[in-house]
C-alpha cells in the first residue's frame, strides 16, 4: 500500500549487480553535503522502501521535494511500477520524469535475519529497497528538504533530509595547471539565477583560469568574483551568492560534466584544440629552440603532461636552496616526479653508443637532486608545499633530444642502462603521448 512506503535517505548512487546482489547503494544518508548553492539535485537518488505488495500489480507514484525554509519552491517526479508477464520479464520500473527502466527487476528484500532483533514484525520484513531519481529541485541555500508522496487528495510527508554546506579547499595555481592537463577539463561554468515570480535573471560566469582573456559568453553575464554577495530580484526576494563564490570552483575538480538545470559548462579543449597544440609543439621542437622556450610551452600547455595523471604541477620548483628543477608533478597515485629538461636538439648518444656528455650532465643533475632529497626528504616536501602523506614515492624524469635523430641501438641501450627511478623521454615521445590523447578524445 502506498501509505506504507518509507523514505530511508538520499544516496549518491546505486549499482545494479547480477551475481546474487541486485542493488548496491553507496553514500546513504539523511544529510547531503554540498560544496555550493544553488545546488541542483539531479543525480541524487531517493532511497525508498516499497512494501512487496506494491509489486503485485501496476502502481503509480508522485514524489515531490520542497525546501521547508522556502515552501513555495518545489519539484516533483512521477514514478510507476508496471507488472509484466513472465514471457515479457519479471517486471520493469519506470518514471515519466527523468526516464528510468529496469528489466527483470528483483528487489533486495530485508529478510527477517537482517533485523535488529527477533521481534521484527512481518510488516517490517516485507519491504524491498529501490532508488528513485530525485525530482529536479534547485536548492538555493542550506535547508531541510521534505520528501512527500502525492496523490489526488493528499500531499503526505514521508521523510526529510538536510542539505548542508561544506566549503571546499581553495584552488592553488599548481592544482589549476594540473586540471588543465585533463583533456576533459572545463574552462568556464555559466550559472543563471532567476525568480519564477517576476522573471528577473542574473547570469554569472566563473573560469578555471581567472586570467583567461576571452570575452564573457553573454553580454548580460558578469564574473562571479565581481558579483555582490546577495542578489535581489525585482519583487524583492534575496538570493545569497556567497555559497557559489566560496565553492563553485569545486566543479572544476570533478570529471566530465553535463549541463544541468541552470548550469552550463564550456570545455577547455574543444574539437581540434589538441591537434593545434600538437602541431605547434612539433614545429617548436623541430626549430632547435632554447630550453626556456620549451619550458614556457610545457607550462602554458600542461595537457602535455596528461600521461602522468597530474594532481598538481609546479613550474621551476626549488630543491632547498641549492637546485631548481624545471617541473615538479604530483600524480593521482601520490608519486612526485621531478623533471629536468634539456634542449630538443641535445645529442643523446656517442658514436660508440655510450651516453653523450650533454645527456650525462642532465643525469648528473638528477643524481645531485636525489642525494639532497634522500638526506632532507621532509624539508624538500615542505618547501614544495606538500605534507608527508601527500607523497608515497619520489621519481625523476629527464626530457632531452629527439628519438628520430638517435640510432635505434643507442636508444635501446639508454632504456636498459637507466637507473630504476629515472625515466628518460625524448621530446618526440611527448608528442606521441599527446597524439594518443587526441585520438582517444576523437573516439568519444
PAZA-434196 format. One record per residue (C-alpha): residue number from 1; residue in one letter; z negated, y, x negated. Coordinates in nm, 2 decimals, padded with zeros to 4 digits. Each point is the difference from the previous one (the first is absolute). Last residue first. Layout:
BEGIN
  nuke  mimi       Z       Y       X
   NUM     a       Z       Y       X
...
END
This chain:
BEGIN
  nuke  mimi       Z       Y       X
   444     x   02.75   00.99  -03.45
   443     x   00.28  -00.14  -00.21
   442     x   00.08   00.34  -00.15
   441     x  -00.36   00.04  -00.11
   440     x   00.01  -00.33  -00.19
   439     x   00.32   00.10  -00.18
   438     x  -00.16   00.33  -00.11
   437     x  -00.31  -00.17  -00.13
   436     x   00.22  -00.24  -00.21
   435     x   00.18   00.31  -00.13
   434     x  -00.33   00.15  -00.10
   433     x  -00.09  -00.31  -00.20
   432     x   00.35   00.00  -00.16
   431     x  -00.05   00.37  -00.11
   430     x  -00.34  -00.09  -00.16
   429     x   00.19  -00.27  -00.19
   428     x   00.25   00.27  -00.11
   427     x  -00.29   00.19  -00.16
   426     x  -00.12  -00.30  -00.20
   425     x  -00.32  -00.17   00.08
   424     x  -00.26  -00.14  -00.24
   423     x  -00.32  -00.15   00.15
   422     x  -00.32   00.00  -00.21
   421     x  -00.31  -00.21   00.09
   420     x   00.12  -00.33  -00.14
   419     x   00.13   00.16  -00.33
   418     x   00.39  -00.01  -00.03
   417     x   00.16  -00.26  -00.21
   416     x   00.19  -00.19   00.26
   415     x   00.14   00.29   00.20
   414     x   00.10   00.18  -00.32
   413     x   00.17  -00.31  -00.13
   412     x   00.21  -00.03   00.32
   411     x   00.11   00.36  -00.03
   410     x   00.11  -00.06  -00.36
   409     x   00.20  -00.30   00.10
   408     x   00.17   00.20   00.27
   407     x   00.11   00.27  -00.23
   406     x  -00.12   00.34   00.10
   405     x   00.22   00.28   00.15
   404     x   00.00  -00.16   00.34
   403     x  -00.38  -00.02   00.00
   402     x  -00.05   00.37  -00.04
   401     x  -00.27   00.16  -00.20
   400     x  -00.37   00.04   00.07
   399     x  -00.27  -00.05   00.26
   398     x  -00.33  -00.13  -00.14
   397     x  -00.25  -00.13   00.26
   396     x  -00.37  -00.07  -00.05
   395     x  -00.27  -00.20   00.17
   394     x  -00.35   00.06   00.13
   393     x  -00.17  -00.24   00.24
   392     x  -00.24   00.01   00.28
   391     x   00.00   00.37   00.07
   390     x  -00.15   00.18   00.30
   389     x  -00.34  -00.16  -00.04
   388     x  -00.06   00.20  -00.32
   387     x   00.06   00.32   00.18
   386     x   00.32   00.19  -00.08
   385     x   00.05   00.37  -00.06
   384     x   00.20  -00.03  -00.32
   383     x  -00.30   00.12  -00.21
   382     x  -00.22  -00.26   00.17
   381     x   00.25  -00.27  -00.08
   380     x   00.00   00.10  -00.37
   379     x  -00.38   00.02  -00.02
   378     x  -00.04  -00.34   00.16
   377     x   00.24  -00.16  -00.24
   376     x  -00.13   00.15  -00.32
   375     x   00.03  -00.26  -00.28
   374     x   00.28  -00.21   00.16
   373     x   00.17   00.33   00.12
   372     x   00.01   00.15  -00.34
   371     x   00.14  -00.32  -00.16
   370     x   00.26  -00.04   00.28
   369     x   00.12   00.36  -00.03
   368     x   00.07  -00.06  -00.38
   367     x   00.19  -00.31   00.09
   366     x   00.21   00.21   00.25
   365     x   00.10   00.24  -00.27
   364     x   00.08  -00.28  -00.24
   363     x   00.24  -00.14   00.27
   362     x   00.17   00.34   00.03
   361     x   00.04   00.03  -00.38
   360     x   00.14  -00.36  -00.01
   359     x   00.27   00.11   00.24
   358     x   00.12   00.27  -00.23
   357     x  -00.03  -00.22  -00.31
   356     x   00.22  -00.26   00.15
   355     x  -00.15  -00.34   00.09
   354     x   00.18  -00.29  -00.18
   353     x   00.33  -00.15   00.10
   352     x   00.15   00.01  -00.35
   351     x   00.21   00.30   00.10
   350     x  -00.30   00.19   00.11
   349     x  -00.13   00.01   00.35
   348     x  -00.09   00.25   00.28
   347     x   00.20   00.31  -00.10
   346     x  -00.13   00.29   00.21
   345     x   00.28   00.15   00.21
   344     x  -00.21   00.01   00.32
   343     x  -00.27   00.18  -00.19
   342     x  -00.36  -00.13  -00.02
   341     x  -00.24  -00.02   00.29
   340     x  -00.36  -00.14  -00.03
   339     x  -00.16  -00.12   00.32
   338     x  -00.37  -00.09   00.07
   337     x  -00.01  -00.26   00.28
   336     x  -00.33  -00.04   00.19
   335     x  -00.02  -00.32   00.20
   334     x  -00.19   00.04   00.33
   333     x   00.23  -00.23   00.20
   332     x   00.13   00.30   00.19
   331     x   00.11   00.15  -00.33
   330     x  -00.15   00.27  -00.22
   329     x   00.27   00.18  -00.20
   328     x  -00.09   00.21  -00.30
   327     x   00.31   00.19  -00.13
   326     x   00.12   00.16  -00.32
   325     x  -00.31  -00.09  -00.20
   324     x  -00.21   00.25  -00.18
   323     x  -00.21  -00.07  -00.31
   322     x  -00.31   00.12  -00.19
   321     x  -00.22   00.18   00.24
   320     x  -00.08  -00.29   00.24
   319     x   00.32  -00.16   00.10
   318     x   00.15   00.30   00.18
   317     x   00.24  -00.06   00.29
   316     x   00.35   00.15  -00.02
   315     x   00.11  -00.07   00.36
   314     x  -00.25  -00.19   00.22
   313     x   00.13  -00.24   00.26
   312     x  -00.24  -00.15   00.26
   311     x   00.03  -00.30   00.23
   310     x   00.32  -00.12  -00.16
   309     x   00.20  -00.31   00.11
   308     x   00.13  -00.08  -00.35
   307     x   00.37  -00.04   00.11
   306     x  -00.03   00.35   00.17
   305     x  -00.02   00.17  -00.34
   304     x   00.35   00.17   00.04
   303     x  -00.12   00.12   00.34
   302     x  -00.19   00.25  -00.21
   301     x   00.30   00.23   00.00
   300     x  -00.15   00.33  -00.12
   299     x  -00.22  -00.17  -00.26
   298     x   00.27  -00.23  -00.11
   297     x   00.24   00.30  -00.03
   296     x  -00.25   00.21  -00.19
   295     x  -00.07  -00.28  -00.25
   294     x   00.37  -00.06  -00.05
   293     x   00.06   00.37  -00.08
   292     x  -00.31   00.01  -00.23
   291     x   00.12  -00.31  -00.19
   290     x   00.32   00.18  -00.10
   289     x   00.33  -00.10   00.16
   288     x   00.27  -00.23  -00.15
   287     x   00.25   00.06   00.29
   286     x   00.00  -00.36   00.12
   285     x  -00.36   00.02   00.12
   284     x   00.07   00.31   00.21
   283     x   00.32  -00.12   00.16
   282     x  -00.17  -00.32   00.11
   281     x  -00.30   00.19   00.14
   280     x   00.23   00.23   00.21
   279     x   00.18  -00.30   00.14
   278     x  -00.32  -00.18   00.08
   277     x  -00.15   00.31   00.17
   276     x   00.32   00.03   00.21
   275     x  -00.01  -00.37   00.10
   274     x  -00.37   00.05   00.09
   273     x   00.09   00.29   00.23
   272     x   00.29  -00.18   00.17
   271     x  -00.19  -00.08   00.33
   270     x  -00.30   00.22   00.02
   269     x  -00.27  -00.01  -00.26
   268     x  -00.30   00.21   00.09
   267     x   00.00  -00.11   00.36
   266     x  -00.07   00.24   00.28
   265     x  -00.27  -00.11   00.25
   264     x  -00.05   00.10   00.36
   263     x  -00.33   00.03   00.19
   262     x  -00.05   00.10   00.36
   261     x   00.03  -00.35   00.13
   260     x   00.07  -00.24  -00.28
   259     x   00.29   00.02  -00.25
   258     x   00.00  -00.31  -00.21
   257     x  -00.18  -00.03  -00.33
   256     x   00.07  -00.21  -00.31
   255     x  -00.34  -00.07  -00.18
   254     x  -00.30   00.22   00.00
   253     x  -00.10   00.25  -00.27
   252     x   00.20   00.29   00.15
   251     x  -00.19  -00.05   00.32
   250     x  -00.33   00.09  -00.17
   249     x   00.14   00.35  -00.04
   248     x  -00.10   00.07   00.36
   247     x  -00.36   00.01  -00.10
   246     x  -00.17   00.33  -00.05
   245     x   00.27   00.23   00.14
   244     x   00.05  -00.24   00.29
   243     x  -00.37  -00.01   00.08
   242     x  -00.02   00.38  -00.04
   241     x   00.26   00.06   00.27
   240     x  -00.24   00.03   00.30
   239     x   00.18   00.06   00.33
   238     x  -00.14   00.28   00.23
   237     x   00.10   00.03   00.36
   236     x   00.07   00.36   00.12
   235     x   00.30  -00.04   00.23
   234     x   00.25   00.13  -00.26
   233     x  -00.12  -00.26  -00.26
   232     x  -00.26   00.06  -00.26
   231     x   00.02  -00.14  -00.35
   230     x  -00.31  -00.05  -00.21
   229     x  -00.03  -00.02  -00.38
   228     x   00.30   00.24  -00.04
   227     x   00.32  -00.13  -00.16
   226     x   00.09   00.08  -00.36
   225     x  -00.06  -00.35  -00.13
   224     x   00.18  -00.15   00.30
   223     x   00.32   00.18  -00.10
   222     x   00.15   00.17   00.30
   221     x   00.28  -00.11   00.22
   220     x   00.20   00.22   00.24
   219     x   00.30   00.03  -00.24
   218     x   00.01  -00.39   00.00
   217     x   00.01  -00.25  -00.28
   216     x  -00.16   00.24  -00.24
   215     x   00.21   00.12  -00.29
   214     x   00.01  -00.20  -00.32
   213     x  -00.19   00.13  -00.31
   212     x  -00.24  -00.30  -00.02
   211     x  -00.30   00.15  -00.19
   210     x  -00.26  -00.16   00.24
   209     x   00.15  -00.35  -00.09
   208     x  -00.09  -00.25   00.27
   207     x   00.07   00.25   00.26
   206     x  -00.17   00.13   00.32
   205     x   00.18   00.13   00.30
   204     x  -00.13   00.15   00.33
   203     x   00.17   00.09   00.33
   202     x  -00.23   00.17   00.26
   201     x   00.10  -00.03   00.37
   200     x  -00.11   00.17   00.32
   199     x   00.11  -00.18   00.31
   198     x  -00.27   00.16   00.22
   197     x  -00.16  -00.31   00.14
   196     x   00.13  -00.27  -00.23
   195     x  -00.13   00.18  -00.31
   194     x   00.16  -00.07  -00.33
   193     x  -00.04  -00.10  -00.36
   192     x   00.32  -00.10  -00.19
   191     x  -00.03  -00.18  -00.33
   190     x   00.26  -00.03  -00.28
   189     x  -00.09  -00.20  -00.31
   188     x   00.20   00.06  -00.32
   187     x   00.13  -00.20  -00.30
   186     x  -00.10  -00.35   00.11
   185     x   00.04  -00.26  -00.27
   184     x   00.20  -00.32   00.08
   183     x   00.15  -00.03  -00.35
   182     x  -00.35   00.04  -00.14
   181     x  -00.02   00.18  -00.33
   180     x  -00.08   00.33   00.19
   179     x  -00.33  -00.16   00.09
   178     x  -00.09  -00.04  -00.37
   177     x   00.08   00.37  -00.07
   176     x  -00.23   00.10   00.29
   175     x  -00.27  -00.22  -00.14
   174     x   00.01   00.17  -00.34
   173     x   00.01   00.34   00.18
   172     x  -00.32  -00.08   00.18
   171     x  -00.03  -00.06   00.37
   170     x  -00.33   00.07   00.17
   169     x  -00.21  -00.29   00.11
   168     x   00.01  -00.08   00.37
   167     x  -00.23   00.18   00.26
   166     x  -00.14  -00.26   00.24
   165     x   00.02   00.11   00.37
   164     x  -00.12  -00.23   00.27
   163     x   00.17  -00.12   00.32
   162     x  -00.26  -00.18   00.21
   161     x   00.06  -00.30   00.23
   160     x  -00.04  -00.06   00.37
   159     x  -00.05  -00.26   00.26
   158     x   00.12  -00.14   00.33
   157     x   00.03   00.33   00.19
   156     x   00.13  -00.06   00.35
   155     x   00.28   00.22   00.15
   154     x   00.01  -00.12   00.35
   153     x   00.21  -00.02   00.31
   152     x   00.36  -00.08  -00.10
   151     x  -00.11  -00.16  -00.32
   150     x  -00.12   00.13  -00.34
   149     x  -00.21  -00.17  -00.28
   148     x  -00.16   00.27  -00.22
   147     x  -00.07   00.03  -00.37
   146     x  -00.20   00.31  -00.08
   145     x   00.05   00.19  -00.33
   144     x  -00.30   00.16  -00.16
   143     x   00.10   00.30  -00.22
   142     x   00.10   00.13  -00.34
   141     x   00.30   00.24   00.06
   140     x   00.34   00.02   00.17
   139     x   00.05  -00.37   00.10
   138     x   00.36  -00.05   00.09
   137     x   00.00  -00.29   00.25
   136     x   00.30  -00.23  -00.01
   135     x  -00.16  -00.29   00.19
   134     x  -00.14  -00.26  -00.25
   133     x   00.19  -00.32  -00.04
   132     x  -00.18  -00.29   00.16
   131     x  -00.17  -00.27  -00.21
   130     x  -00.10  -00.33   00.17
   129     x  -00.32  -00.20   00.01
   128     x  -00.05  -00.28   00.24
   127     x  -00.31  -00.03   00.22
   126     x  -00.16  -00.30   00.18
   125     x  -00.30  -00.04  -00.23
   124     x  -00.18   00.30   00.14
   123     x   00.06  -00.11   00.36
   122     x  -00.12  -00.36  -00.08
   121     x  -00.33   00.15  -00.10
   120     x  -00.13   00.00  -00.36
   119     x  -00.35  -00.15   00.00
   118     x   00.07  -00.20  -00.32
   117     x  -00.03   00.31  -00.22
   116     x   00.22   00.25  -00.18
   115     x   00.32  -00.15   00.14
   114     x   00.26  -00.17  -00.21
   113     x  -00.11  -00.34   00.12
   112     x   00.10   00.10   00.35
   111     x   00.37   00.06  -00.10
   110     x   00.13   00.36  -00.01
   109     x   00.36  -00.06   00.08
   108     x   00.29   00.12  -00.22
   107     x   00.29   00.05   00.23
   106     x   00.30  -00.22   00.01
   105     x   00.32   00.19   00.06
   104     x   00.33  -00.18  -00.04
   103     x   00.20   00.31  -00.03
   102     x  -00.18   00.33  -00.07
   101     x   00.16   00.33   00.11
   100     x  -00.12   00.35  -00.07
    99     x   00.20   00.30   00.11
    98     x  -00.15   00.35  -00.04
    97     x  -00.06   00.09   00.37
    96     x   00.11  -00.27   00.24
    95     x  -00.22  -00.26  -00.15
    94     x   00.07  -00.37  -00.07
    93     x  -00.19  -00.32  -00.04
    92     x   00.20  -00.32   00.03
    91     x  -00.09  -00.35   00.11
    90     x   00.00  -00.37  -00.07
    89     x   00.38  -00.01  -00.06
    88     x   00.30   00.00   00.22
    87     x   00.00  -00.37   00.08
    86     x  -00.37   00.01   00.03
    85     x   00.03   00.26   00.28
    84     x  -00.08   00.36  -00.07
    83     x  -00.31   00.20   00.09
    82     x   00.06   00.37  -00.06
    81     x  -00.29   00.21  -00.12
    80     x   00.04   00.37   00.03
    79     x  -00.09   00.32  -00.18
    78     x   00.06   00.36   00.10
    77     x  -00.12   00.28  -00.24
    76     x  -00.19   00.32   00.06
    75     x  -00.07   00.33  -00.17
    74     x  -00.27   00.27   00.04
    73     x  -00.09   00.36  -00.07
    72     x  -00.16   00.14   00.31
    71     x  -00.33  -00.16  -00.11
    70     x  -00.03   00.21  -00.32
    69     x  -00.34  -00.08  -00.14
    68     x   00.02  -00.34   00.17
    67     x   00.34  -00.07  -00.17
    66     x   00.20  -00.21   00.24
    65     x   00.16  -00.34  -00.04
    64     x   00.18  -00.19   00.28
    63     x   00.08  -00.36   00.07
    62     x   00.22  -00.12   00.28
    61     x   00.00  -00.37   00.08
    60     x   00.24  -00.24   00.16
    59     x  -00.07  -00.37   00.07
    58     x   00.23  -00.30   00.05
    57     x  -00.17  -00.33   00.05
    56     x  -00.24  -00.24  -00.18
    55     x  -00.04   00.24  -00.29
    54     x  -00.26   00.22   00.16
    53     x  -00.22  -00.30   00.06
    52     x  -00.07  -00.01  -00.37
    51     x  -00.20   00.32   00.04
    50     x   00.15   00.26  -00.23
    49     x  -00.19   00.13  -00.31
    48     x   00.16   00.31  -00.14
    47     x   00.07   00.13  -00.35
    46     x   00.16   00.34   00.03
    45     x   00.26   00.04  -00.28
    44     x   00.07   00.30  -00.21
    43     x   00.36   00.05  -00.11
    42     x   00.05   00.31   00.22
    41     x  -00.33   00.18   00.01
    40     x   00.13   00.34  -00.09
    39     x  -00.26   00.20  -00.19
    38     x  -00.03   00.38   00.03
    37     x  -00.19  -00.02  -00.22
    36     x  -00.05  -00.13  -00.36
    35     x  -00.12  -00.29  -00.21
    34     x  -00.10  -00.21   00.30
    33     x  -00.28  -00.26   00.03
    32     x   00.03  -00.20   00.33
    31     x  -00.34  -00.11   00.12
    30     x  -00.08  -00.28   00.24
    29     x   00.13  -00.24  -00.26
    28     x   00.25  -00.28  -00.07
    27     x   00.17   00.06  -00.34
    26     x   00.18  -00.33   00.01
    25     x   00.10  -00.24   00.27
    24     x   00.15  -00.34  -00.06
    23     x   00.18  -00.16   00.29
    22     x   00.13  -00.35   00.09
    21     x  -00.19  -00.20  -00.25
    20     x   00.12  -00.37  -00.01
    19     x   00.26   00.06  -00.27
    18     x   00.22   00.22   00.22
    17     x  -00.12   00.34  -00.09
    16     x   00.02   00.34   00.17
    15     x  -00.14   00.30  -00.19
    14     x  -00.20   00.27   00.18
    13     x  -00.03   00.35  -00.15
    12     x  -00.22   00.31  -00.04
    11     x  -00.25  -00.11   00.26
    10     x  -00.17   00.18   00.29
     9     x  -00.30  -00.13   00.18
     8     x  -00.12  -00.28   00.23
     7     x   00.12   00.12   00.34
     6     x  -00.08  -00.25   00.27
     5     x   00.20  -00.11   00.31
     4     x  -00.22  -00.14   00.28
     3     x   00.11   00.25   00.27
     2     x   00.36  -00.11  -00.06
     1     x  -00.08  -00.35   00.12
END
